[in-house]
Structures are given as C-alpha cells and as structure tokens.
Amino acid sequence: MKKTILSFAVFAITIISATNTFAQKFPRLDVSPMDAASYPSDWRNSDKLVKVIYSRPQLKGRELSSLAAVSDKGVWRTGANEASEITFFKDVLFGGKKVKAGTYTLFTIPSEKEWTFILSAVRNVWGHYTYDKKDDVLRVSGKVSEAEKPIESFSIVFNENKDDLVTMYLGWGNTVVSVPLQEVDLEAQGK
C-alpha cells in the first residue's frame, strides 16, 4: 500500500512538472521585427564604433510617405514600435557635430531633399509620441538619394569610406538617406 501511494505521488509530481514545463505562452513573431546594425558589422569584432537597435517595418504595398510622412515638423521614430536607439561606443562627429560616447534615441524628420537626424537624451520610449525638442542633444542634416531598387523593409547599414569616415544609410522604398560619422578625440579637441 505504501509503495502504491508513493508511486502515485511520484507520478502526480512528474505530471505536474511536465505540465508546468510546457505551459509557457510565447508571443507571435512581430510584424516589424527588431534588428541591429553596427560598425564594424563583423559580429566577432567587439571593438564597435556604433550600433543602432531598431524595428523594421515593411511597405506591404503602401507608400513611404504614408509611413514616414514628409514634413517640416513631423518627427518619426525611425522605424516601428519603440523609437530607435543609437549607441556610440566612442566619441564621434555625427553629421559633423561632436557627440560624446553614449546611448541616444534616434528620431528623424523626413523631407524631400534632406532629412533631419535628431539625437535625444530621453531613452526607452515607444514611438515618437512623447518627443520633446527640449531633450534634443543635437540635430544634423542627412542627404537624400534614390535607391537603385526598391527596399521593402526599412533598413540601416554602415559603410566605411576613406579617411576613417563611416556613413550610416537609412533605406526604405526608393529613398536612401545618409549621414557621416567619424571617431574623434573630444578631449584632445577641448570638448
């Protein structure tokens, strides 16, 4: 009798444990998945200059202007979901302006000939709904060009040019926007 009760207790505990193990609910795949772009892009290289965490919305037959509206005032989260965050692991010149190493929220203001890139001190925000100009660390202009072929998913990449100049490219639809950045020793320059 004792063996039967003991066997039943062990069996019940095993069933309860197995049920708890498989009771987890995982969220579905996000329609605008989170991604990261960095420079250097080689994942084995831990000596990074910059990294952007962003979500990648897709056009799905829509016009870019309906998703990232061209406006003189409309701030865009630069992706989908949470606002994009950019981390500079070293002091840089971003669009020709000095930026200390650190993490910033990256907003943009799209327009036809150039986009405004905004680095904000406020982090961990959803969208652009709480954006306030008083939190701007800096604003720089990005050059607009036409993509060689349409880009379905919003994308960010970095390419090295000559003289240690790196260019960040945002691409979506038929639009590519670029802004240069370069490592700089701010202490040697007197901040």
N, C-alpha and C positions, 0 to 999 in steps of 0.2 A: 504494500500500500504506500509506504514511504517513497519507494522507488517510482511508483506511478505518479504521485503528487510532484516529486522532484522533476521527473521527466516532463510533466505538463507545464511546470513553472519555467523550465529552461526553454521549452518550445514556445511558450507565450512571450517570453522576453525576446527570443530570436525573431518572432513575427513582428513585434512592436518595433524593434530596432530596424528591421528591414523596411518596414512601412515608413518610419521617420526618414530613413536614408533617401527614399525616392519621393518624398512629399514636397520637395522643393519646387517652386514655380519660377522659371526663368523668363525674363522679358523677351518679346519677339525682337528680331533684328530691326534696328532703327532704319527708317526710310532715308534719312540723311546721316549716314554713319560718321562717327568721329574718326579723324585721321591726324597724322602729324607729318610735317615737312621740316627738315633740318638742313643745316650746312655745317660741316660736310655731311652729305647724305649717307655715307657708308656707316651702317649701324655699328660696325666694330670700332669705329673711331670715336672715342669718348671725349676727345678734345673739341667740343662743339663751339661754334660761334653764336648760333641762333637756332631756335626751334619754335614752330608755331603749332598749336593744338587747335583744330577747327573741325566743324562738321561740314559734310559735302552734299549739299542739296543738288538735285538734278533738274534739268529743264523739263523733261517729260512733255514736250510739245508746247511749252509756254515760252513767252518772250522774256529775255533777260530783264528788260525794262519794267516788267511787272513784278519781278522778284527782288531786284536791286535797283529801285527807281532812280532814274537820272534826275537829280535835284540839286539846287544850290544849298539847301538846308537839311535834306533828309539823311540822317545818319543811318548807316547799315551795319549790322552786326558782323559783316564779313564772313558769311557762311550761313549756317542754320543753327537752331537750338540755342545753346549757350553762346555768348559772344566769344569770338576767337581770342586766344591768349598767345602772346609772343614773349619768349624769354631770350634775352641777350645774356650769354654767359660771360661776356667780356664787354668793356666799354666800346661803343661804336659811334660812327657817324651814320645816321639813318636819314637818307634823303638830304645829306649834307649838314644835318644838325646833330649836336652831341647828345648822346643818351648813355646814362650810367647802366651798368650791368644790372639786370633785374627782370621781373615779370610785369607785363603791362597788358591791358585789354586793347585789342586792335579793332578799331572802328574805321569805316571808310565813308566818304561821301562821293558817290558816283556822279560824273558829269561826262559830257561827250568828248571833250578834248583832254581833260586831266581829272584824276581822282584825288581827293584829299585823304591822306592817311593820318589817322589820329591815334596816338598812344595815350591811354587813360590810366590814371593811378588806381582807379577802382577796379577790383578784380572779382571773379566768380559771380558774374551777372548773367541773367537769362536775357537773350536778345539785346535790344538797344533801348528798351522801354524806360529804363532809369538813367539813361545817359544824361550827363550834365556837363556843359562846356567848362565849368569851373574846375573839373577834375582832369582836364587835359594836361598832359606832360609836354606834348608838342604836336604840331601839325606840319606835314610836308606834302608836297605835290608828287603824284605819280603819273608817269607818261602813259597814255592810252595808244594802243596799236591794234591792228586787226589780226586775228588768229589765222593761221594757214588753213585750218579746217575747224569746223565747229567742235566745241568742247562740251559734252553732255553734262558731266559732273563738275561742280566748282572745284578748282584745283589750285594748289600753291606749290611752287618749286623754287629752288635756288640754283643759280649758275654762277661759277667763278669766271670773271673776266681777267684782263691783265692788271698788273699792279695791285694785287690782293683786293680788288674791288669785286664784291659779290652783288648780284642783282636778284631781288625777290620778285617773282612773277605771280600774279593772280590771273587765272584764266577761266572764262566761262562763256558759253555761247560763242560769238565771234569776237569777243573782246579779250584782250590781254593788257594788263596794267603792270607797270614795272616801277620799282624804286630801288636805288642803290644803297648798299651799306658796306661799311668797312671798319675793321678793328682799328681802334685808336687808343693811345695812352693819354687819357684825360688829365692825369696827374702831371705828366710832363708838359702838357699844354696849359697848366694852371686852371683846370676845370673849364 
